Amino acid sequence: MRGALSTGDAPKDNITKTKLEAKMVEAMQRRASEGSSMKSFNSIILKFPKIDESLRKCKAIFEQFEEMDWDINGMVNFKEFLFAFTCWVAIDDIEDDKEGKENV
């Protein structure tokens, strides 16, 4: 009798597996036809303007650091900082200040 019960269970298991496989294949085909569900990092960032702005500020800070680090050793000494700072404070700004004082 045990043999009869086990043979009766086997086809049912096969049907269940084939139904499951069919559902899995159907789901995979549906996903493939809809396109990728993965979004690009840029599309996610664009949904969060504050995060986008913060990342842009971080990038700007790293660019400024690289601009100051002349010897590319990963550290900015005082001379490097002073040179970069004088480059950032343009001569035009100093001349504008002098002209403003003369007109007063």
C-alpha positions in Angstrom: 0.0 0.0 0.0 2.8 2.3 0.7 4.0 1.9 -2.9 0.5 2.9 -4.1 0.5 6.0 -1.9 3.9 7.1 -3.0 3.1 6.7 -6.7 -0.1 8.6 -6.3 1.8 11.5 -4.7 4.5 11.7 -7.3 2.3 13.0 -10.3 0.7 15.6 -8.0 4.2 16.8 -7.0 5.1 17.0 -10.7 2.0 19.0 -11.5 2.8 21.4 -8.7 6.4 21.8 -9.8 5.3 22.4 -13.4 2.7 24.9 -12.4 5.3 26.7 -10.2 7.8 26.6 -13.1 5.1 27.9 -15.5 4.4 30.8 -13.1 8.1 31.5 -12.7 8.6 31.6 -16.5 5.5 33.8 -16.9 6.8 36.2 -14.3 10.3 36.3 -15.9 8.7 37.0 -19.3 6.5 39.7 -17.9 9.6 41.4 -16.3 11.5 41.1 -19.5 8.7 42.7 -21.6 8.3 45.6 -19.1 11.9 46.4 -19.1 14.4 46.5 -16.3 13.0 47.3 -12.9 16.5 48.6 -11.8 16.7 52.4 -11.9 19.8 54.2 -12.7 21.6 56.0 -9.9 21.0 59.3 -11.7 17.2 58.8 -11.9 17.1 58.1 -8.2 19.2 61.1 -7.4 17.0 63.4 -9.5 14.1 62.5 -7.3 15.9 63.8 -4.3 17.1 67.4 -5.0 18.6 67.8 -1.6 20.8 64.7 -2.0 21.7 65.9 -5.5 22.7 69.3 -4.2 24.7 67.8 -1.3 26.6 65.4 -3.7 27.4 68.4 -6.0 28.8 70.3 -3.0 30.9 67.3 -2.0 32.3 67.0 -5.5 33.1 70.8 -5.5 34.9 70.4 -2.2 37.0 67.5 -3.6 37.8 69.5 -6.7 38.9 72.5 -4.6 41.1 70.2 -2.5 42.7 68.8 -5.7 43.3 72.3 -6.9 45.1 73.2 -3.7 47.2 70.0 -3.5 50.0 71.0 -5.9 52.4 68.2 -5.1 49.6 65.6 -5.1 50.6 64.0 -1.8 47.1 64.0 -0.3 47.8 66.9 2.1 47.5 70.6 1.7 50.2 72.6 3.5 49.9 76.3 4.3 51.9 77.5 1.2 49.6 75.5 -1.1 46.5 76.8 0.6 47.8 80.4 0.5 48.6 80.1 -3.2 45.2 78.6 -4.1 43.4 81.2 -1.9 45.2 84.1 -3.7 44.2 82.6 -7.0 40.6 82.3 -5.9 40.5 85.9 -4.7 40.9 87.5 -8.1 42.8 90.7 -8.8 39.5 92.1 -10.3 37.9 91.9 -6.8 40.8 93.9 -5.3 40.5 96.5 -8.1 36.7 96.7 -7.6 37.4 97.5 -3.9 39.8 100.3 -4.8 37.4 101.8 -7.3 34.6 101.7 -4.8 36.7 103.6 -2.2 37.7 106.3 -4.7 34.1 107.0 -5.7 33.0 107.4 -2.1 
